[in-house]
Amino acid sequence: MADGSRPNREYAHRHLRFGWWSMLVFAGLGLLLETLQGFKVGAYLDVSNETRRMLWRLAHAHGTLLGVVHVLFGLTLRTEADRPLPRARLISRTLTLASLLVPAGFFLGGFGFVGGDPGLSVLLVPIGAVLLLSALFLLGSTVGGDEAAKGAGSRTKER
């Protein structure tokens, strides 16, 4: 194994752990929301709280999905263990920050909403979304670059 594989393994472990714990937390939030629904809790179900209900469901769904993204990133790092991943630290931090901001923005937006408009904390969501898109772009432009370039070169020579 190359010397550059150690950082990949550390990041892989970190993101696998973060992803699985995120899925546990946000699946638990989903269970809590189902419990509020089942017990017909007015603070969650009243028509006047529709904004809260929508935002909390969005927090649950986005948090769970972003946990899956972390697991996929961790597995990607393991498959790329033979070479260091350029900008792995930047991708890791950006993805982690996005995974905190997006669900937090939705969840906190469910508190203090006025007249159907979410609270100001919902502004965390677009910031987190831009960070997520940045991490995905960096990852997409980095992973498999060597193999893709070799494959394109060999196809060109075959013609």
ABEGO torsion letter per residue (X at the ends): XBAAAAAAAAAAAAAAAAAAAAAAAAAAAAAAAAAAAAAGBAAAABAAAAAAAAAAAAAAAAAAAAAAAAAAAAAAAAAAAABBBBGAAAAAAAAAAAAAAAAAAAAAAABGBBGGBBBAAAAAAAAAAAAAAAAAAAAAAABGAAAAAAAAAAAAAAX
